[in-house]
Amino acid sequence: MDIELFRTFLEVARLRHFGQAAEALHLTQAAVSARIKSLETTLGVRLFDRIKRDIRLTPEGHRFARHADLMISAWRKARQDVTAGGADRQLSFGGGLRLWDMFLHDWLWAVRARHPQLAIIAESQTPDVLARRILDGILDLGFTLEPAQLDVLNIRQVATVDLRLVSSRPQQRVDDALGEGYLMVDWGLAHALTHRRLFPDAPEPHTRLATASMALGYLRALGGSAYLPDNMAADEIAAGRLYAVADAPRIEHPAYAVYLVRGPRNHLIEDILPIVAEVT
């Protein structure tokens, strides 16, 4: 079966619009419709309900979406296996956006420098998606603050996320920093619980942001305060753009590598994981 049929199906499912999917795939809308029709004919089911201008996945479409994703990923890895000289020279990994901000960029660059012939596929995913893609064999390795506790997974602490409260205003006290202008960065459930324990009387933040890089951009543009990774905060403090909130406690969270207990590339994974300690 043509792999492009799967790509087209997933794009329509993502955008819920044939015209927008056609633009994203650089096809005509008629070509997209023909591909979906061909796929539905082959499978013998409807994948989408078309109600006026609303496009929705049918129950069969929802079930097929995961298989389409798996088949595309398997094809992508198969091509890399062939062109990269064998399975031992390929690694697919993912991490949450929070950890890309922290150390994954530096780790990726260091791995590439030491293994120039290694074929690499890198993704950014939520913790639950990472775990599912590792279990499905799509990813060899994942990095997360919140690992799934499953017997089939190796869970190995590889770093510590050290967070520091910083502000755009000098000599600010912690109570003031947690007031108006405070940005609550989503560092996960464990951080939310720790934050509540440390600051039970703090007001509800007006602004919540998904990543440290979003918070840093906000602080530079509009000012305020936020818990940022120590390395990011240190650079901003040294440049005189932000200031440490002296009486604020630091918050630490462990970061983990997650991979299958009997994964086909475990020897490669265990060889390159120590590089995390060198870049953090």
The 8 nearest C-alpha neighbors of each residue, nearest first, counted from 0:
[[1, 2, 4, 3, 5, 38, 41, 37],
 [2, 0, 3, 4, 5, 6, 38, 34],
 [3, 1, 4, 5, 0, 6, 71, 70],
 [4, 2, 6, 5, 1, 7, 34, 8],
 [5, 3, 7, 2, 6, 1, 34, 8],
 [4, 6, 8, 3, 2, 7, 67, 9],
 [7, 5, 3, 9, 8, 4, 10, 2],
 [8, 6, 4, 10, 5, 9, 3, 11],
 [7, 9, 5, 11, 6, 10, 12, 4],
 [8, 10, 12, 6, 11, 7, 13, 5],
 [11, 9, 13, 7, 12, 8, 20, 14],
 [10, 12, 14, 8, 15, 20, 13, 9],
 [11, 13, 9, 15, 10, 14, 8, 56],
 [14, 12, 10, 11, 15, 9, 16, 20],
 [13, 15, 11, 16, 12, 10, 20, 19],
 [16, 14, 54, 12, 11, 13, 55, 17],
 [15, 17, 14, 19, 18, 11, 20, 54],
 [18, 16, 20, 19, 11, 21, 28, 31],
 [17, 19, 21, 20, 28, 16, 22, 27],
 [20, 18, 22, 21, 16, 17, 23, 14],
 [19, 21, 23, 17, 11, 18, 22, 10],
 [20, 22, 26, 18, 24, 28, 19, 23],
 [23, 21, 25, 19, 20, 24, 26, 18],
 [22, 24, 20, 21, 25, 19, 26, 10],
 [23, 25, 21, 26, 22, 20, 7, 10],
 [26, 24, 22, 23, 21, 27, 20, 28],
 [27, 25, 21, 24, 22, 30, 28, 31],
 [26, 28, 30, 29, 21, 31, 25, 22],
 [27, 29, 31, 21, 30, 18, 17, 32],
 [28, 30, 32, 27, 31, 33, 26, 21],
 [31, 29, 33, 27, 28, 32, 34, 26],
 [32, 30, 28, 34, 33, 29, 21, 35],
 [31, 33, 29, 35, 30, 34, 36, 28],
 [34, 32, 36, 30, 31, 35, 37, 29],
 [35, 33, 37, 31, 36, 32, 4, 38],
 [34, 36, 38, 32, 37, 33, 39, 31],
 [35, 37, 33, 39, 34, 38, 40, 32],
 [38, 36, 34, 40, 35, 39, 33, 41],
 [37, 39, 35, 41, 36, 40, 42, 34],
 [38, 40, 36, 42, 44, 41, 37, 45],
 [41, 39, 43, 37, 38, 42, 36, 44],
 [40, 42, 38, 39, 43, 37, 44, 36],
 [43, 41, 39, 40, 44, 38, 45, 37],
 [42, 44, 40, 41, 39, 45, 38, 46],
 [45, 43, 39, 42, 46, 40, 59, 41],
 [44, 46, 39, 47, 57, 43, 59, 60],
 [45, 47, 60, 57, 56, 59, 44, 39],
 [48, 46, 56, 57, 55, 45, 49, 60],
 [47, 49, 55, 54, 57, 56, 50, 46],
 [48, 50, 54, 53, 51, 47, 55, 52],
 [49, 51, 53, 52, 48, 54, 55, 47],
 [50, 52, 53, 49, 54, 48, 55, 16],
 [53, 51, 50, 54, 49, 16, 15, 17],
 [52, 54, 50, 51, 49, 55, 15, 16],
 [55, 53, 49, 15, 48, 16, 47, 52],
 [56, 54, 48, 47, 57, 53, 15, 49],
 [55, 57, 47, 60, 46, 61, 48, 58],
 [56, 58, 60, 47, 59, 46, 48, 61],
 [59, 57, 61, 60, 62, 56, 46, 63],
 [60, 58, 62, 57, 61, 46, 63, 44],
 [61, 59, 46, 57, 63, 56, 58, 62],
 [60, 62, 58, 64, 59, 63, 56, 57],
 [63, 61, 59, 60, 64, 65, 58, 66],
 [62, 64, 60, 66, 61, 65, 59, 67],
 [65, 63, 67, 61, 66, 62, 60, 68],
 [64, 66, 68, 67, 63, 69, 62, 61],
 [67, 65, 69, 63, 68, 64, 70, 62],
 [66, 68, 64, 70, 69, 65, 5, 63],
 [69, 67, 65, 71, 66, 70, 72, 64],
 [68, 70, 66, 72, 67, 71, 73, 65],
 [71, 69, 73, 67, 72, 68, 74, 66],
 [70, 72, 74, 68, 73, 69, 75, 67],
 [71, 73, 75, 69, 70, 74, 68, 76],
 [74, 72, 70, 76, 71, 75, 69, 77],
 [73, 75, 77, 71, 72, 76, 70, 78],
 [76, 74, 72, 78, 73, 77, 71, 79],
 [75, 77, 79, 73, 78, 74, 80, 72],
 [78, 76, 74, 80, 79, 75, 73, 81],
 [79, 77, 81, 75, 80, 76, 82, 74],
 [78, 80, 76, 82, 81, 77, 83, 75],
 [81, 79, 85, 77, 86, 83, 78, 82],
 [82, 80, 78, 79, 83, 84, 85, 77],
 [81, 83, 79, 84, 80, 78, 85, 118],
 [84, 82, 80, 79, 81, 85, 118, 88],
 [83, 85, 82, 81, 80, 88, 86, 87],
 [86, 84, 80, 87, 88, 83, 81, 89],
 [85, 87, 80, 88, 89, 84, 83, 264],
 [88, 86, 85, 89, 264, 267, 84, 90],
 [87, 89, 117, 86, 85, 118, 83, 84],
 [88, 90, 118, 117, 86, 87, 119, 80],
 [91, 89, 119, 118, 120, 139, 92, 88],
 [92, 90, 120, 138, 139, 119, 121, 140],
 [93, 91, 140, 121, 138, 141, 139, 120],
 [94, 92, 122, 141, 123, 121, 142, 124],
 [95, 93, 142, 123, 141, 124, 143, 98],
 [94, 96, 124, 97, 123, 98, 125, 143],
 [95, 97, 99, 98, 123, 100, 94, 210],
 [96, 98, 100, 95, 210, 99, 101, 211],
 [99, 97, 101, 100, 96, 95, 103, 102],
 [98, 100, 103, 96, 101, 97, 104, 102],
 [101, 99, 98, 97, 102, 96, 212, 211],
 [100, 102, 98, 99, 103, 97, 228, 160],
 [103, 101, 105, 104, 99, 98, 106, 100],
 [102, 104, 99, 106, 105, 107, 98, 101],
 [103, 105, 107, 106, 102, 99, 108, 100],
 [106, 104, 108, 103, 102, 107, 109, 278],
 [107, 105, 103, 109, 108, 104, 275, 110],
 [108, 106, 110, 104, 109, 105, 103, 111],
 [107, 109, 111, 105, 106, 110, 112, 104],
 [108, 110, 112, 106, 111, 107, 105, 113],
 [111, 109, 107, 113, 112, 108, 114, 106],
 [110, 112, 114, 108, 115, 109, 113, 107],
 [111, 113, 109, 110, 114, 115, 108, 107],
 [114, 112, 110, 111, 115, 109, 108, 116],
 [113, 115, 111, 117, 116, 112, 110, 109],
 [114, 116, 111, 117, 112, 113, 110, 118],
 [117, 115, 114, 118, 88, 83, 111, 89],
 [116, 118, 88, 114, 89, 115, 119, 83],
 [119, 117, 89, 83, 88, 90, 116, 79],
 [120, 118, 90, 91, 89, 117, 121, 92],
 [119, 121, 91, 92, 90, 122, 118, 89],
 [122, 120, 92, 93, 91, 119, 123, 94],
 [123, 121, 93, 124, 92, 94, 120, 91],
 [122, 124, 94, 95, 93, 96, 121, 125],
 [125, 123, 95, 129, 94, 128, 122, 93],
 [124, 126, 128, 95, 127, 129, 123, 94],
 [127, 125, 129, 128, 143, 130, 145, 124],
 [128, 126, 130, 129, 125, 131, 147, 124],
 [127, 129, 131, 125, 130, 126, 124, 132],
 [130, 128, 126, 132, 127, 131, 124, 125],
 [131, 129, 133, 127, 128, 132, 134, 126],
 [130, 132, 128, 134, 133, 129, 135, 127],
 [133, 131, 135, 137, 129, 134, 130, 138],
 [134, 132, 138, 136, 130, 135, 131, 137],
 [133, 135, 131, 132, 136, 130, 259, 137],
 [136, 134, 132, 133, 137, 131, 138, 69],
 [137, 135, 133, 134, 138, 132, 139, 262],
 [136, 138, 132, 135, 133, 72, 139, 69],
 [139, 137, 133, 91, 92, 136, 132, 140],
 [138, 140, 91, 92, 133, 258, 90, 136],
 [141, 139, 92, 258, 138, 257, 93, 91],
 [140, 142, 93, 257, 92, 94, 256, 129],
 [143, 141, 256, 94, 255, 257, 93, 95],
 [142, 144, 145, 255, 254, 146, 94, 95],
 [143, 145, 254, 255, 146, 253, 142, 252],
 [144, 146, 143, 126, 147, 187, 255, 254],
 [147, 145, 143, 148, 144, 126, 255, 257],
 [146, 148, 149, 130, 145, 127, 126, 152],
 [149, 147, 146, 150, 152, 154, 151, 145],
 [148, 150, 151, 152, 147, 153, 146, 154],
 [151, 149, 152, 148, 153, 260, 259, 147],
 [152, 150, 260, 149, 259, 153, 261, 134],
 [153, 151, 259, 260, 150, 258, 149, 154],
 [152, 154, 260, 258, 257, 259, 155, 151],
 [155, 153, 257, 256, 152, 255, 156, 258],
 [154, 156, 256, 255, 157, 153, 257, 254],
 [157, 155, 255, 254, 158, 256, 253, 154],
 [156, 158, 255, 254, 155, 256, 275, 276],
 [159, 157, 254, 253, 156, 160, 276, 255],
 [158, 160, 253, 254, 252, 161, 251, 157],
 [159, 161, 252, 251, 253, 162, 254, 158],
 [160, 162, 251, 229, 228, 250, 159, 252],
 [163, 161, 228, 250, 227, 229, 226, 249],
 [164, 162, 226, 249, 227, 229, 165, 228],
 [163, 165, 226, 225, 244, 243, 247, 227],
 [166, 164, 243, 244, 242, 224, 225, 163],
 [165, 167, 224, 242, 168, 241, 223, 243],
 [166, 168, 241, 222, 223, 242, 224, 169],
 [169, 167, 166, 171, 242, 170, 241, 223],
 [170, 168, 242, 171, 167, 166, 241, 243],
 [171, 169, 172, 168, 244, 242, 245, 243],
 [170, 172, 169, 244, 168, 176, 175, 173],
 [173, 171, 175, 174, 244, 176, 170, 246],
 [172, 174, 176, 247, 175, 246, 177, 244],
 [175, 173, 177, 176, 172, 178, 201, 171],
 [174, 176, 178, 177, 173, 172, 171, 179],
 [175, 177, 173, 178, 174, 224, 172, 181],
 [178, 176, 181, 174, 175, 173, 201, 179],
 [179, 177, 175, 176, 181, 180, 202, 174],
 [178, 180, 181, 177, 176, 175, 204, 205],
 [179, 181, 223, 224, 178, 182, 222, 176],
 [182, 180, 224, 177, 179, 223, 178, 225],
 [183, 181, 225, 206, 207, 224, 184, 180],
 [182, 184, 207, 208, 206, 204, 185, 225],
 [183, 185, 208, 207, 209, 186, 210, 182],
 [186, 184, 209, 187, 208, 183, 210, 207],
 [185, 187, 190, 184, 97, 188, 191, 210],
 [188, 186, 185, 190, 189, 191, 144, 145],
 [187, 189, 191, 190, 192, 186, 145, 185],
 [190, 188, 192, 191, 187, 193, 186, 252],
 [189, 191, 193, 192, 188, 187, 186, 194],
 [190, 192, 188, 194, 189, 193, 195, 187],
 [191, 193, 195, 189, 190, 194, 196, 188],
 [194, 192, 190, 196, 195, 191, 197, 189],
 [193, 195, 191, 197, 192, 196, 190, 198],
 [196, 194, 199, 192, 198, 193, 197, 191],
 [195, 197, 193, 194, 199, 198, 192, 191],
 [198, 196, 194, 195, 193, 199, 248, 192],
 [197, 199, 195, 201, 200, 196, 194, 193],
 [200, 198, 195, 196, 201, 197, 194, 202],
 [201, 199, 198, 202, 195, 197, 203, 196],
 [200, 202, 198, 199, 177, 203, 178, 174],
 [203, 201, 204, 200, 178, 177, 199, 179],
 [202, 204, 205, 201, 178, 206, 177, 183],
 [205, 203, 206, 181, 202, 183, 182, 207],
 [204, 206, 203, 207, 181, 182, 180, 179],
 [207, 205, 182, 204, 183, 208, 181, 180],
 [208, 206, 183, 182, 184, 205, 204, 209],
 [209, 207, 184, 210, 185, 183, 214, 213],
 [208, 210, 185, 184, 207, 213, 211, 186],
 [211, 209, 213, 212, 97, 208, 184, 185],
 [210, 212, 214, 213, 227, 215, 184, 100],
 [213, 211, 215, 214, 210, 216, 100, 217],
 [214, 212, 216, 210, 211, 215, 217, 208],
 [215, 213, 211, 217, 212, 216, 218, 208],
 [214, 216, 212, 218, 217, 213, 211, 219],
 [215, 217, 219, 213, 214, 218, 212, 220],
 [216, 218, 214, 220, 215, 219, 221, 213],
 [219, 217, 222, 215, 221, 220, 216, 223],
 [218, 220, 216, 217, 222, 221, 215, 240],
 [219, 221, 217, 218, 222, 216, 215, 223],
 [222, 220, 218, 217, 219, 223, 216, 167],
 [223, 221, 218, 167, 219, 220, 217, 224],
 [222, 224, 180, 167, 218, 181, 166, 221],
 [223, 225, 166, 181, 165, 176, 182, 180],
 [226, 224, 182, 164, 165, 181, 227, 183],
 [225, 227, 164, 163, 162, 165, 184, 228],
 [226, 228, 162, 163, 232, 211, 225, 229],
 [229, 227, 162, 231, 230, 161, 232, 163],
 [228, 230, 232, 162, 231, 161, 163, 233],
 [229, 231, 233, 232, 228, 234, 101, 227],
 [232, 230, 228, 234, 229, 233, 235, 227],
 [231, 233, 229, 235, 230, 234, 227, 228],
 [234, 232, 236, 230, 235, 231, 229, 237],
 [233, 235, 237, 231, 232, 236, 238, 230],
 [236, 234, 238, 232, 240, 241, 233, 237],
 [235, 237, 241, 239, 233, 238, 242, 234],
 [238, 236, 234, 239, 235, 233, 240, 241],
 [239, 237, 235, 236, 240, 234, 241, 233],
 [240, 238, 236, 237, 241, 235, 242, 234],
 [239, 241, 235, 238, 236, 167, 242, 219],
 [242, 240, 167, 236, 235, 166, 239, 165],
 [243, 241, 166, 165, 236, 169, 167, 244],
 [242, 244, 165, 245, 164, 166, 241, 236],
 [245, 243, 165, 247, 164, 246, 171, 172],
 [244, 246, 243, 247, 172, 170, 173, 171],
 [245, 247, 244, 173, 172, 248, 243, 171],
 [246, 248, 173, 244, 245, 164, 249, 172],
 [249, 247, 250, 246, 163, 164, 197, 245],
 [248, 250, 163, 162, 247, 251, 161, 164],
 [249, 251, 162, 161, 248, 163, 252, 193],
 [252, 250, 161, 160, 162, 159, 249, 253],
 [251, 253, 160, 159, 254, 161, 250, 144],
 [254, 252, 159, 160, 158, 144, 156, 255],
 [253, 255, 144, 158, 159, 156, 143, 157],
 [256, 254, 156, 155, 143, 157, 142, 144],
 [255, 257, 142, 155, 141, 154, 156, 157],
 [256, 258, 154, 141, 153, 140, 142, 255],
 [259, 257, 140, 153, 152, 139, 141, 260],
 [258, 260, 152, 262, 261, 153, 151, 133],
 [259, 261, 152, 153, 151, 262, 258, 265],
 [262, 260, 259, 263, 265, 151, 152, 258],
 [261, 263, 259, 265, 264, 260, 258, 139],
 [262, 264, 265, 261, 266, 139, 87, 86],
 [265, 263, 267, 266, 262, 268, 87, 139],
 [264, 266, 268, 267, 262, 263, 269, 261],
 [265, 267, 269, 268, 264, 270, 263, 262],
 [266, 268, 270, 265, 264, 269, 271, 87],
 [269, 267, 265, 270, 271, 266, 272, 264],
 [268, 270, 266, 272, 267, 271, 265, 273],
 [269, 271, 267, 268, 272, 266, 273, 265],
 [270, 272, 268, 273, 269, 274, 267, 110],
 [271, 273, 274, 269, 275, 270, 268, 157],
 [274, 272, 275, 271, 276, 270, 277, 269],
 [273, 275, 277, 272, 276, 271, 106, 278],
 [276, 274, 273, 277, 278, 272, 106, 279],
 [277, 275, 274, 279, 278, 273, 158, 157],
 [276, 278, 274, 275, 279, 273, 106, 109],
 [277, 279, 275, 276, 105, 106, 274, 102],
 [278, 276, 277, 275, 102, 158, 101, 159]]
